[in-house]
Amino acid sequence: MKSLLKKIYLFSDFSDQEISDLAQIVKEKDYISGQELFFSGEKANAMYLISSGTVKIIKSTDEADEIVLSTVAGGEHFGEMSFLTGEPRSATARIVESSHVLEIFYNDLAGLMKANINMSEKFHKSMARFLAKRLVSTTLELKNAIETL
């Protein structure tokens, strides 16, 4: 588990001790294909790291269609945005293939960050870099979509 945590960019700057501290609050769970981890509109209380398997992040339309926003696989994470915003889930997470998932509850993570300001600083800097990259990517996708109209 510690090697996976260290590979996740949110925690890649953590020291070995900080990774060990983080590992203490991680819960491991196995899911089968078709299970939902959470639903759009739910109160968010955890973020997820995929050890193995695949998860689709989907949004339902008014016409009851589903739009796949992203597909997340081993070594990737999702569900971290609500840790920062406190907002409900904006999409549903559905298991595509049997998955081994690491779950980090927000309250546990916040407590860990409060107890270790250096860890908190590293985490939030990594999150800021991630969000900046996501913003650039989304802006380019929007630009390309507008150009094709």
Secondary structure as UniProt FT lines:
FT   HELIX           2..7
FT   HELIX           9..11
FT   TURN            12..13
FT   HELIX           16..23
FT   TURN            24..25
FT   STRAND          26..31
FT   TURN            33..34
FT   STRAND          36..38
FT   TURN            40..41
FT   STRAND          46..60
FT   TURN            62..63
FT   STRAND          66..73
FT   TURN            74..75
FT   STRAND          77..78
FT   HELIX           81..85
FT   STRAND          92..105
FT   HELIX           106..115
FT   HELIX           117..147
//
